[in-house]
């Protein structure tokens, strides 16, 4: 009888000891973000703006937070669209398009805000695995049969063109912690930002290791007279084209009357 009683006692003590241990298991950190507005209206005079995104950490470790070992990277990514990159060269003194490469699902804009420089947050391989950062975005070629060297050359040219236009940008220090679990991020909207559904994404890192991601959507649309023209041009493209050609012909005819020499 002592054997079964001893086993039962040991089992009971094991369960009693295991319960507090399970209760004390630290919860996994998480991240959430929120936008002050889910839509931004722009006009023809729009010259760019800064968009503020607020977020919070879930179940942060107080010691890690005090030591500043949490990092957050926030990205505002524009809608994906196909892009054609052309290479020009001089032929007999004239610049002509000699070669081109088409890419699919390229974000029209890509604005990044970070707590620190990217190289100080985590390893380059982590960014590649997450496709995080303009230099790590995967640009899918329309023709996968092209040589890797050609694809790499045109991919680099595409990134440079986007950066030169202000559509791909990076704001180091653009994410600031307001407390141990609250942060604020500032991302840039370029003057020529595209209309459509943009996606805000926040990546949480702990001591250089990726923990979790959160996302939210932002709608960018035209407003006022520009919105009316934009809607007509897309909903009634044929009539809009006829109207545009007719307007150009009438304008040219009137200009000829006004400036003709007697």
N, C-alpha and C positions, 0 to 999 in steps of 0.2 A: 504493500500500500504506500510505503514511503516514496517509492519510485514515481508512481503517477502523481502523487501530491507535489513532489519536488518539481516535476516537469510543469505542472500547472502553475506553481508559484513563479518559476522562472519565466514562463510565457506571460504571466500577468505583469511581472516587473518590466519585461521587455516592452510590452505595449504601453505601460505607463511612462517609461523613459522615452519611447519613440514619439509620443504625442507632443510633448513640448518641443522636441527637436524639429518636428515637422512644422510646428507653428512658428518657429524662429527662422525658418528658411527665408532668406531675403527674396523679395519680389523682383521680377525682371523689370529693368527700366524701360520706359516707353517715351514717346514724343507725340505731341499734338500741336497743330497750327490752326490759326483762324485768321480770316481776312476781314478788314473793317468794312469791306463792301464786296459783293460778288459780281459787280459789273462796273466798268469804267467807260465813260463816254468821251470821245475825242472829236475835235473839230479840225477844220483845215489849218487853223493857226496853232495846232498842238506842237509844242517845242520840246517834248519829253517831260518826264516827271519821275519822282521817286515814290515807290509803293512800299508802305510799311506793313509788315507781316508780324503778328504776335504769336508766340507759342509757349508751351510749357513742357517740362519734363515730368514724367510720371514715375513715382517711386525712386527718386534719385538717392544715391548714397551720400549722406551729408559730408562724410570725410572726403570722398572723391570730389564733391562740389567745392568744398573749401580749398582743396589743393589745385583747383582749376584744371582737372583732368577730363572734364566733359567738353566736347567740341560739337558745334552744330554748323552744318552747311545747308543753306537754303537756295533753291534754284527756282526761277520762274521760266518755264519752258513754253515757247510759242507752239502753235499748231503745226504738225508736220505737213510738208508739201514737197512735191518733186522739184528738183533743181537741175539745171543744165549749166555746166561750167565750160567755157570756151577758151581756147588758147589762140592768141593772135601773134602774127609775125609779119615782118615786112617782106613783100614779094614785089620786086621791080619798083620799089619805092612806095608801095601802097600797103597799108595794114589790112590783112585779111584773116579770117578765121581758118586755121589749118586743122585743128583737132578739137574734139569736145568729149565730155564724159557726163553721163546722166546719173543722178542719184535719186533714190526714193526715200520718202518719209524723213526729210531733213527738217529739224525744227527751224522755223523762220526766225526765231529769236531765242537767246539763251543767256539769262542774267544770273550771276552767282554772287552770293554774299557769304562770308565765312567769319568765324571767330578769330582765326589766325591764318597765315599763309598756308596754302594747301600742302606744301612740302613738310610743314611742321605738324600736321594733324595725323596723317597715316602714310602707309607705304604706297608707291605708285601702282602696284598690282591691285590694291584694294579699289582704287579709282577706276581701273580698267574693268574689273569685275562688276562694279556698280554702274559703269558707263557714266561716271560722274565727272563733270568738268568739260569745258569746250574741247580741250585737246584729247579727251577720251571718248567723245561721242562717236558711236559707230555710224559712219556714213555708208549706207547700203547702195552699192553700184547697181544700176539697172541691168548691166551686162557683166555678170560675174566671170565671164570668159576672158576679159581683158587682163593684161599682164599686171601682176601686183605692183610693179614699179610705176606703171601708168596710173593705176588707181590711187596709189599713195601720193603721187605728184598732184593730181587734181584734187584730192581730199585736202591736202595742205593749202592749196590755192583757195578752195572753198572756205576754209576756216579763216584765212587771212582776209578774204573779201568781206565776210560777215563781221569780223572784228573791226575792219576799217570803216564799215558803215555804222558801227556802234550797236549792232544787233547782238553781238556776242561780247559780254563784258564781265568783269570780275571786280568785286568790291571787298577787298581784304579788310577785316575789322567791321564789316557791315552787319555782323551779328553781335549783339551785346547782351550779356546777362543782366537783368534788372534785379534778380534775386537768385537764390540757389536753384530755383526751378522755373523761373519766368525769363523769357528772352524776347528781344525785338530784332527784326531783320529788315534791312533796307535794300531793295533791289531796284534797278534802273529800268524805266520804260523809255526806249529810244524814240526820237521824234518820228521815225518812220515805222513804228511798231505796227504789226499786222493785226487786223480785226479777226475775231474768232475766239475760240475757247483756249485759254492758256492754263497751264497746270503749275501750281506751286508745290514744291516738294521739299521736305526737310529731312536731313539725314543726321542721326545722332551717333557720335563716336565716344567711346569711353577708353581712355588711355591708349588711343590709337586703334582700337578695335571697333568695327561697325556693330551697332546694337539694333537699331530699328529705324524705319522710315514712315513718314506720314505725308499726306497730300491733300490739296484742296484745289478747286477750280475757280478761275476768274474769266469773266466774259468781257472782251474789249470790243466796243462797237462805235460806229460813227454816230454823230448826233446832228440835229438841225438840218439845214439845207443840204449839207454833204451826205447825210444819211438818205435823204429822198433821192438824190442823184444816184447814189450807190445802189439803192433798192431797184430803181427803174432800170439801171444798166444791167442788173443781174436777172430781173424778172422778165424784162422785155428787151432782150439784147438786140433783136433784129430791128425793132422800131427805134431803139436808142441809136443804133448804128446809122440808120437812114437819117435820123434827126441830126446827128453829129456831122454827117457829110453835107447835108443841106445847109446847116448853119455855117459850115466852112465856106461853101460856095457863095452864100449870100454875103458873108463878111468880106470875102475877096472881091466880089462885085461892087459892094459899097466902097471899099477902099480904093478901088480903081476910079470910081466916080469922084471921090473926094480929092484924090491926089493926082488926077490926070492933068497933063499940061495942055493948055489951049493953044 
